[in-house]
Amino acid sequence: MKRGKRGMKILKIESGQGFYFKDTDDSWAPIDKIDKDGLMALLNLFIANEIEVDEYDESQLKNKAQQIIYKSISSKFEDLGDNKKRFTDEVETLYLEAIRKYKD
């Protein structure tokens, strides 16, 4: 997940509440209403796009359940973002070696 580069926003904090993006109908839903289908949809968006999330700030979220859920999901995407870069780099290196090997 790149913080400097703008991507598709999938998590946001607004008016004291946390929301997640529902790509099925291009709308936002409260983060505490997310289910496994919503999580899978966010993961698919993550894989296919550069994503953006509002940084977790406990003081901006009034609902304790939303604090816990938002913090958990945003930290998982941050970890995945770090691994996504490493995975992409490894794949590119692997293909580069194969291309060099079979090019000659």
KOLFIMI-939645 format. One record per residue: residue in three letters; y, x, z of N, C-alpha, C, O, CB in turn; chain. Coordinates in steps of 0.001 Angstrom, whole numbers. Glycine has a CB too. Layout:
<sites>
+-----+---------+---------+---------+---------+---------+---------+---------+---------+---------+---------+---------+---------+---------+---------+---------+---+
!   r !    n_py !    n_px !    n_pz !   ca_py !   ca_px !   ca_pz !    c_py !    c_px !    c_pz !    o_py !    o_px !    o_pz !   cb_py !   cb_px !   cb_pz ! c !
+-----+---------+---------+---------+---------+---------+---------+---------+---------+---------+---------+---------+---------+---------+---------+---------+---+
! ALA !       Y !       X !       Z !       Y !       X !       Z !       Y !       X !       Z !       Y !       X !       Z !       Y !       X !       Z ! A !
...
+-----+---------+---------+---------+---------+---------+---------+---------+---------+---------+---------+---------+---------+---------+---------+---------+---+
</sites>
This chain:
<sites>
+-----+---------+---------+---------+---------+---------+---------+---------+---------+---------+---------+---------+---------+---------+---------+---------+---+
!   r !    n_py !    n_px !    n_pz !   ca_py !   ca_px !   ca_pz !    c_py !    c_px !    c_pz !    o_py !    o_px !    o_pz !   cb_py !   cb_px !   cb_pz ! c !
+-----+---------+---------+---------+---------+---------+---------+---------+---------+---------+---------+---------+---------+---------+---------+---------+---+
! MET !   -1155 !     848 !       0 !       0 !       0 !       0 !    1222 !     897 !       0 !    1373 !    1753 !     871 !      -4 !    -967 !    1208 ! A !
! LYS !    2064 !     706 !    -947 !    3253 !    1536 !   -1066 !    4439 !     794 !    -508 !    4766 !    -304 !    -959 !    3506 !    1938 !   -2524 ! A !
! ARG !    5074 !    1382 !     459 !    6224 !     729 !    1082 !    7480 !     905 !     242 !    8326 !      11 !     206 !    6453 !    1281 !    2487 ! A !
! GLY !    7616 !    2036 !    -430 !    8813 !    2289 !   -1204 !    8849 !    1527 !   -2513 !    9922 !    1158 !   -2991 !    8936 !    3740 !   -1472 ! A !
! LYS !    7705 !    1294 !   -3086 !    7606 !     616 !   -4375 !    7371 !    -874 !   -4146 !    6509 !   -1260 !   -3358 !    6467 !    1225 !   -5237 ! A !
! ARG !    8138 !   -1699 !   -4835 !    8007 !   -3141 !   -4655 !    6779 !   -3640 !   -5380 !    6517 !   -3297 !   -6533 !    9259 !   -3875 !   -5157 ! A !
! GLY !    6045 !   -4449 !   -4672 !    4849 !   -5046 !   -5239 !    4828 !   -6530 !   -4952 !    5825 !   -7111 !   -4524 !    3591 !   -4375 !   -4689 ! A !
! MET !    3704 !   -7120 !   -5187 !    3530 !   -8540 !   -4928 !    3437 !   -8747 !   -3416 !    2589 !   -8142 !   -2760 !    2262 !   -9095 !   -5655 ! A !
! LYS !    4290 !   -9583 !   -2870 !    4287 !   -9831 !   -1427 !    3171 !  -10815 !   -1096 !    3061 !  -11880 !   -1703 !    5667 !  -10377 !    -945 ! A !
! ILE !    2338 !  -10434 !    -112 !    1238 !  -11310 !     289 !    1335 !  -11752 !    1749 !     695 !  -12727 !    2142 !     -82 !  -10610 !      60 ! A !
! LEU !    2127 !  -11047 !    2554 !    2375 !  -11444 !    3942 !    3862 !  -11356 !    4213 !    4523 !  -10399 !    3811 !    1579 !  -10553 !    4940 ! A !
! LYS !    4386 !  -12370 !    4901 !    5814 !  -12322 !    5228 !    6067 !  -12954 !    6588 !    5294 !  -13781 !    7074 !    6647 !  -13036 !    4146 ! A !
! ILE !    7167 !  -12538 !    7179 !    7643 !  -13117 !    8425 !    8986 !  -13762 !    8128 !    9897 !  -13124 !    7599 !    7755 !  -12039 !    9568 ! A !
! GLU !    9093 !  -15045 !    8479 !   10310 !  -15793 !    8172 !   10514 !  -16880 !    9230 !    9579 !  -17607 !    9566 !   10235 !  -16417 !    6744 ! A !
! SER !   11705 !  -16987 !    9738 !   12066 !  -18011 !   10727 !   11120 !  -18019 !   11928 !   10761 !  -19082 !   12433 !   12070 !  -19387 !   10074 ! A !
! GLY !   10723 !  -16839 !   12380 !    9883 !  -16730 !   13562 !    8406 !  -17000 !   13348 !    7644 !  -17083 !   14312 !   10377 !  -17645 !   14576 ! A !
! GLN !    7985 !  -17141 !   12080 !    6588 !  -17429 !   11775 !    6042 !  -16453 !   10748 !    6782 !  -15914 !    9925 !    6435 !  -18858 !   11271 ! A !
! GLY !    4727 !  -16233 !   10809 !    4047 !  -15407 !    9820 !    3398 !  -16286 !    8770 !    2861 !  -17349 !    9080 !    3000 !  -14505 !   10486 ! A !
! PHE !    3450 !  -15834 !    7522 !    2882 !  -16588 !    6402 !    2056 !  -15677 !    5511 !    2298 !  -14473 !    5435 !    3991 !  -17266 !    5583 ! A !
! TYR !    1068 !  -16274 !    4834 !     307 !  -15554 !    3811 !     452 !  -16293 !    2484 !     667 !  -17504 !    2446 !   -1202 !  -15419 !    4214 ! A !
! PHE !     328 !  -15530 !    1399 !     494 !  -16095 !      68 !    -812 !  -16731 !    -392 !   -1871 !  -16104 !    -350 !     954 !  -15015 !    -932 ! A !
! LYS !    -724 !  -17969 !    -825 !   -1881 !  -18677 !   -1380 !   -1748 !  -18663 !   -2901 !    -944 !  -19404 !   -3467 !   -1979 !  -20156 !    -828 ! A !
! ASP !   -2532 !  -17823 !   -3552 !   -2404 !  -17704 !   -5002 !   -2977 !  -18905 !   -5742 !   -2713 !  -19074 !   -6932 !   -3087 !  -16448 !   -5475 ! A !
! THR !   -3758 !  -19742 !   -5060 !   -4317 !  -20916 !   -5728 !   -3241 !  -21902 !   -6155 !   -3385 !  -22591 !   -7165 !   -5307 !  -21608 !   -4818 ! A !
! ASP !   -2158 !  -21965 !   -5381 !   -1072 !  -22876 !   -5749 !     307 !  -22227 !   -5615 !    1319 !  -22923 !   -5526 !   -1133 !  -24125 !   -4888 ! A !
! ASP !     343 !  -20895 !   -5600 !    1600 !  -20139 !   -5511 !    2493 !  -20635 !   -4374 !    3688 !  -20863 !   -4562 !    2358 !  -20228 !   -6832 ! A !
! SER !    1899 !  -20797 !   -3204 !    2679 !  -21252 !   -2056 !    2411 !  -20336 !    -859 !    1578 !  -19432 !    -923 !    2336 !  -22730 !   -1705 ! A !
! TRP !    3130 !  -20589 !     221 !    2967 !  -19842 !    1459 !    2412 !  -20772 !    2523 !    2812 !  -21932 !    2620 !    4310 !  -19216 !    1917 ! A !
! ALA !    1472 !  -20246 !    3333 !     875 !  -21035 !    4415 !     974 !  -20241 !    5714 !    1014 !  -19011 !    5687 !    -615 !  -21398 !    4097 ! A !
! PRO !    1013 !  -20934 !    6850 !    1064 !  -20229 !    8133 !    -151 !  -19312 !    8307 !   -1282 !  -19697 !    8007 !    1136 !  -21239 !    9295 ! A !
! ILE !      99 !  -18111 !    8790 !    -955 !  -17110 !    8915 !   -2076 !  -17563 !    9848 !   -3223 !  -17153 !    9674 !    -370 !  -15806 !    9413 ! A !
! ASP !   -1761 !  -18400 !   10834 !   -2797 !  -18847 !   11759 !   -3692 !  -19938 !   11166 !   -4631 !  -20398 !   11817 !   -2158 !  -19351 !   13032 ! A !
! LYS !   -3401 !  -20345 !    9942 !   -4233 !  -21335 !    9245 !   -5141 !  -20677 !    8201 !   -5843 !  -21378 !    7472 !   -3346 !  -22390 !    8571 ! A !
! ILE !   -5137 !  -19346 !    8118 !   -5925 !  -18650 !    7107 !   -7415 !  -18790 !    7414 !   -7826 !  -18763 !    8574 !   -5525 !  -17160 !    7035 ! A !
! ASP !   -8217 !  -18939 !    6362 !   -9664 !  -19019 !    6505 !  -10295 !  -17906 !    5668 !   -9584 !  -17077 !    5099 !  -10200 !  -20425 !    6070 ! A !
! LYS !  -11622 !  -17886 !    5593 !  -12284 !  -16797 !    4866 !  -11917 !  -16805 !    3381 !  -11817 !  -15742 !    2768 !  -13803 !  -16901 !    5026 ! A !
! ASP !  -11718 !  -17978 !    2802 !  -11314 !  -18041 !    1393 !   -9919 !  -17448 !    1204 !   -9659 !  -16752 !     223 !  -11344 !  -19499 !     887 ! A !
! GLY !   -9031 !  -17730 !    2149 !   -7690 !  -17151 !    2086 !   -7721 !  -15642 !    2218 !   -6989 !  -14940 !    1520 !   -6813 !  -17740 !    3169 ! A !
! LEU !   -8564 !  -15137 !    3110 !   -8695 !  -13687 !    3270 !   -9254 !  -13037 !    2001 !   -8793 !  -11977 !    1579 !   -9599 !  -13363 !    4469 ! A !
! MET !  -10254 !  -13688 !    1401 !  -10827 !  -13144 !     161 !   -9799 !  -13155 !    -964 !   -9742 !  -12221 !   -1764 !  -12073 !  -13948 !    -258 ! A !
! ALA !   -8995 !  -14196 !   -1027 !   -7956 !  -14260 !   -2056 !   -6937 !  -13133 !   -1858 !   -6503 !  -12516 !   -2831 !   -7248 !  -15636 !   -2027 ! A !
! LEU !   -6553 !  -12860 !    -605 !   -5630 !  -11757 !    -341 !   -6260 !  -10425 !    -729 !   -5587 !   -9560 !   -1290 !   -5220 !  -11739 !    1140 ! A !
! LEU !   -7537 !  -10257 !    -436 !   -8227 !   -9022 !    -797 !   -8263 !   -8847 !   -2310 !   -8056 !   -7743 !   -2814 !   -9651 !   -9015 !    -229 ! A !
! ASN !   -8521 !   -9918 !   -3027 !   -8520 !   -9847 !   -4498 !   -7140 !   -9488 !   -5039 !   -7025 !   -8712 !   -5987 !   -8980 !  -11182 !   -5098 ! A !
! LEU !   -6095 !  -10052 !   -4436 !   -4733 !   -9701 !   -4845 !   -4464 !   -8222 !   -4566 !   -3838 !   -7534 !   -5373 !   -3696 !  -10586 !   -4109 ! A !
! PHE !   -4937 !   -7746 !   -3431 !   -4773 !   -6343 !   -3055 !   -5426 !   -5421 !   -4080 !   -4837 !   -4421 !   -4490 !   -5368 !   -6089 !   -1666 ! A !
! ILE !   -6629 !   -5760 !   -4484 !   -7374 !   -4926 !   -5432 !   -6697 !   -4902 !   -6795 !   -6649 !   -3861 !   -7450 !   -8813 !   -5430 !   -5573 ! A !
! ALA !   -6180 !   -6034 !   -7219 !   -5639 !   -6156 !   -8574 !   -4167 !   -5768 !   -8703 !   -3689 !   -5564 !   -9818 !   -5813 !   -7557 !   -9048 ! A !
! ASN !   -3441 !   -5663 !   -7597 !   -1992 !   -5468 !   -7658 !   -1518 !   -4458 !   -6631 !   -2228 !   -4125 !   -5682 !   -1272 !   -6787 !   -7450 ! A !
! GLU !    -312 !   -3983 !   -6840 !     413 !   -3305 !   -5772 !     914 !   -4427 !   -4879 !    1515 !   -5385 !   -5365 !    1605 !   -2379 !   -6320 ! A !
! ILE !     676 !   -4319 !   -3591 !    1082 !   -5399 !   -2702 !    2165 !   -4939 !   -1742 !    2410 !   -3747 !   -1561 !    -115 !   -5927 !   -1925 ! A !
! GLU !    2796 !   -5921 !   -1142 !    3840 !   -5671 !    -163 !    3644 !   -6653 !     983 !    3321 !   -7821 !     768 !    5265 !   -5808 !    -796 ! A !
! VAL !    3843 !   -6166 !    2198 !    3806 !   -7044 !    3368 !    5022 !   -6737 !    4227 !    5474 !   -5594 !    4295 !    2479 !   -6860 !    4184 ! A !
! ASP !    5545 !   -7757 !    4877 !    6594 !   -7514 !    5859 !    5948 !   -6762 !    7016 !    4860 !   -7117 !    7470 !    7273 !   -8859 !    6342 ! A !
! GLU !    6618 !   -5736 !    7482 !    6081 !   -4942 !    8578 !    5948 !   -5792 !    9834 !    6811 !   -6614 !   10142 !    6971 !   -3724 !    8850 ! A !
! TYR !    4853 !   -5577 !   10548 !    4605 !   -6341 !   11773 !    5653 !   -5999 !   12822 !    5917 !   -4831 !   13108 !    3188 !   -6060 !   12318 ! A !
! ASP !    6235 !   -7035 !   13380 !    7201 !   -6893 !   14469 !    6964 !   -8057 !   15426 !    7318 !   -9200 !   15139 !    8696 !   -6872 !   13934 ! A !
! GLU !    6362 !   -7742 !   16562 !    5996 !   -8763 !   17541 !    7172 !   -9645 !   17933 !    7007 !  -10844 !   18159 !    5421 !   -8112 !   18774 ! A !
! SER !    8356 !   -9055 !   18013 !    9525 !   -9818 !   18453 !    9966 !  -10863 !   17428 !   10686 !  -11800 !   17773 !   10674 !   -8874 !   18741 ! A !
! GLN !    9543 !  -10711 !   16178 !    9929 !  -11682 !   15143 !    8975 !  -12868 !   15065 !    9315 !  -13903 !   14492 !    9993 !  -11001 !   13792 ! A !
! LEU !    7784 !  -12721 !   15637 !    6797 !  -13802 !   15614 !    6757 !  -14466 !   16984 !    6470 !  -13815 !   17988 !    5385 !  -13269 !   15218 ! A !
! LYS !    7046 !  -15762 !   17021 !    7121 !  -16482 !   18289 !    5755 !  -16937 !   18792 !    5554 !  -17053 !   20001 !    8027 !  -17678 !   18143 ! A !
! ASN !    4827 !  -17192 !   17899 !    3510 !  -17716 !   18235 !    2545 !  -16552 !   18497 !    2374 !  -15676 !   17649 !    2976 !  -18630 !   17097 ! A !
! LYS !    1918 !  -16553 !   19681 !    1014 !  -15455 !   20071 !    -175 !  -15338 !   19110 !    -569 !  -14229 !   18750 !     501 !  -15670 !   21512 ! A !
! ALA !    -742 !  -16462 !   18696 !   -1870 !  -16427 !   17752 !   -1437 !  -15780 !   16435 !   -2170 !  -14970 !   15866 !   -2415 !  -17861 !   17493 ! A !
! GLN !    -250 !  -16138 !   15959 !     251 !  -15541 !   14723 !     484 !  -14043 !   14887 !     255 !  -13271 !   13956 !    1545 !  -16228 !   14288 ! A !
! GLN !     941 !  -13630 !   16074 !    1134 !  -12203 !   16331 !    -181 !  -11450 !   16162 !    -237 !  -10425 !   15482 !    1701 !  -11977 !   17748 ! A !
! ILE !   -1230 !  -11962 !   16781 !   -2534 !  -11298 !   16740 !   -3091 !  -11262 !   15321 !   -3545 !  -10217 !   14854 !   -3522 !  -12005 !   17672 ! A !
! ILE !   -3056 !  -12392 !   14645 !   -3629 !  -12488 !   13297 !   -2817 !  -11649 !   12305 !   -3392 !  -10903 !   11511 !   -3678 !  -13963 !   12833 ! A !
! TYR !   -1507 !  -11765 !   12345 !    -658 !  -11021 !   11418 !    -841 !   -9514 !   11616 !    -980 !   -8766 !   10648 !     824 !  -11413 !   11609 ! A !
! LYS !    -838 !   -9078 !   12877 !   -1005 !   -7652 !   13164 !   -2343 !   -7153 !   12640 !   -2409 !   -6088 !   12026 !    -896 !   -7387 !   14675 ! A !
! SER !   -3391 !   -7898 !   12869 !   -4730 !   -7506 !   12431 !   -4822 !   -7404 !   10909 !   -5300 !   -6402 !   10377 !   -5763 !   -8502 !   12946 ! A !
! ILE !   -4367 !   -8432 !   10220 !   -4463 !   -8438 !    8754 !   -3582 !   -7357 !    8146 !   -4016 !   -6636 !    7249 !   -4067 !   -9814 !    8192 ! A !
! SER !   -2349 !   -7238 !    8627 !   -1449 !   -6233 !    8028 !   -1955 !   -4818 !    8275 !   -1816 !   -3960 !    7404 !     -25 !   -6380 !    8592 ! A !
! SER !   -2541 !   -4552 !    9444 !   -3061 !   -3203 !    9698 !   -4288 !   -2921 !    8844 !   -4481 !   -1787 !    8406 !   -3406 !   -3030 !   11182 ! A !
! LYS !   -5116 !   -3923 !    8600 !   -6289 !   -3737 !    7727 !   -5847 !   -3414 !    6300 !   -6432 !   -2549 !    5648 !   -7185 !   -5006 !    7734 ! A !
! PHE !   -4818 !   -4107 !    5816 !   -4337 !   -3812 !    4470 !   -3706 !   -2431 !    4395 !   -3796 !   -1760 !    3367 !   -3337 !   -4865 !    4025 ! A !
! GLU !   -3069 !   -2006 !    5473 !   -2512 !    -659 !    5485 !   -3632 !     377 !    5402 !   -3531 !    1346 !    4650 !   -1663 !    -434 !    6753 ! A !
! ASP !   -4703 !     170 !    6178 !   -5861 !    1072 !    6119 !   -6502 !    1044 !    4733 !   -6837 !    2088 !    4174 !   -6901 !     687 !    7191 ! A !
! LEU !   -6668 !    -145 !    4192 !   -7244 !    -267 !    2853 !   -6364 !     412 !    1814 !   -6863 !    1022 !     869 !   -7443 !   -1738 !    2489 ! A !
! GLY !   -5057 !     303 !    1993 !   -4133 !     954 !    1065 !   -4314 !    2450 !    1052 !   -4274 !    3073 !      -9 !   -2706 !     618 !    1419 ! A !
! ASP !   -4512 !    3039 !    2221 !   -4769 !    4477 !    2300 !   -6074 !    4825 !    1599 !   -6140 !    5814 !     869 !   -4812 !    4942 !    3765 ! A !
! ASN !   -7105 !    4028 !    1810 !   -8403 !    4277 !    1182 !   -8380 !    3990 !    -317 !   -9078 !    4646 !   -1090 !   -9475 !    3433 !    1850 ! A !
! LYS !   -7581 !    3014 !    -721 !   -7483 !    2675 !   -2146 !   -6956 !    3870 !   -2932 !   -7458 !    4173 !   -4014 !   -6564 !    1443 !   -2358 ! A !
! LYS !   -5962 !    4539 !   -2400 !   -5396 !    5719 !   -3056 !   -6445 !    6820 !   -3144 !   -6610 !    7437 !   -4196 !   -4146 !    6225 !   -2296 ! A !
! ARG !   -7156 !    7070 !   -2045 !   -8174 !    8110 !   -2031 !   -9295 !    7776 !   -3018 !   -9748 !    8643 !   -3766 !   -8743 !    8287 !    -612 ! A !
! PHE !   -9737 !    6521 !   -3017 !  -10786 !    6085 !   -3927 !  -10350 !    6255 !   -5381 !  -11109 !    6764 !   -6206 !  -11158 !    4624 !   -3651 ! A !
! THR !   -9135 !    5831 !   -5689 !   -8605 !    5964 !   -7050 !   -8557 !    7428 !   -7473 !   -8929 !    7772 !   -8595 !   -7202 !    5340 !   -7147 ! A !
! ASP !   -8100 !    8278 !   -6574 !   -8042 !    9713 !   -6875 !   -9435 !   10279 !   -7131 !   -9617 !   11071 !   -8057 !   -7371 !   10475 !   -5722 ! A !
! GLU !  -10416 !    9887 !   -6329 !  -11784 !   10369 !   -6517 !  -12366 !    9904 !   -7848 !  -13025 !   10677 !   -8543 !  -12671 !    9897 !   -5370 ! A !
! VAL !  -12128 !    8664 !   -8199 !  -12632 !    8134 !   -9473 !  -11983 !    8871 !  -10640 !  -12665 !    9255 !  -11590 !  -12362 !    6610 !   -9582 ! A !
! GLU !  -10668 !    9069 !  -10570 !   -9973 !    9785 !  -11636 !  -10507 !   11207 !  -11783 !  -10682 !   11687 !  -12903 !   -8467 !    9813 !  -11363 ! A !
! THR !  -10764 !   11876 !  -10681 !  -11304 !   13235 !  -10715 !  -12705 !   13234 !  -11323 !  -13027 !   14091 !  -12147 !  -11336 !   13844 !   -9296 ! A !
! LEU !  -13528 !   12283 !  -10922 !  -14882 !   12178 !  -11446 !  -14865 !   11978 !  -12958 !  -15597 !   12657 !  -13679 !  -15628 !   11028 !  -10766 ! A !
! TYR !  -14040 !   11056 !  -13446 !  -13963 !   10806 !  -14874 !  -13351 !   11982 !  -15614 !  -13766 !   12285 !  -16733 !  -13164 !    9552 !  -15144 ! A !
! LEU !  -12391 !   12640 !  -15029 !  -11776 !   13803 !  -15653 !  -12807 !   14901 !  -15860 !  -12842 !   15530 !  -16917 !  -10609 !   14318 !  -14803 ! A !
! GLU !  -13648 !   15136 !  -14856 !  -14709 !   16136 !  -14985 !  -15693 !   15745 !  -16081 !  -16108 !   16598 !  -16865 !  -15447 !   16313 !  -13650 ! A !
! ALA !  -16073 !   14473 !  -16149 !  -17010 !   14010 !  -17173 !  -16397 !   14135 !  -18563 !  -17069 !   14547 !  -19509 !  -17423 !   12553 !  -16905 ! A !
! ILE !  -15118 !   13778 !  -18686 !  -14448 !   13891 !  -19978 !  -14405 !   15341 !  -20434 !  -14690 !   15636 !  -21595 !  -13028 !   13316 !  -19903 ! A !
! ARG !  -14057 !   16233 !  -19545 !  -14027 !   17661 !  -19888 !  -15407 !   18164 !  -20287 !  -15539 !   18934 !  -21238 !  -13496 !   18482 !  -18710 ! A !
! LYS !  -16423 !   17735 !  -19570 !  -17783 !   18192 !  -19829 !  -18270 !   17758 !  -21204 !  -18872 !   18551 !  -21928 !  -18724 !   17670 !  -18758 ! A !
! TYR !  -18016 !   16518 !  -21564 !  -18560 !   15976 !  -22805 !  -17597 !   16097 !  -23984 !  -17967 !   15797 !  -25119 !  -18930 !   14533 !  -22606 ! A !
! LYS !  -16386 !   16527 !  -23726 !  -15408 !   16680 !  -24797 !  -15735 !   17891 !  -25667 !  -15545 !   17861 !  -26883 !  -13997 !   16814 !  -24215 ! A !
! ASP !  -16218 !   18931 !  -25049 !  -16499 !   20184 !  -25794 !  -17815 !   20189 !  -26469 !  -18171 !   21171 !  -27122 !  -16438 !   21352 !  -24892 ! A !
+-----+---------+---------+---------+---------+---------+---------+---------+---------+---------+---------+---------+---------+---------+---------+---------+---+
</sites>
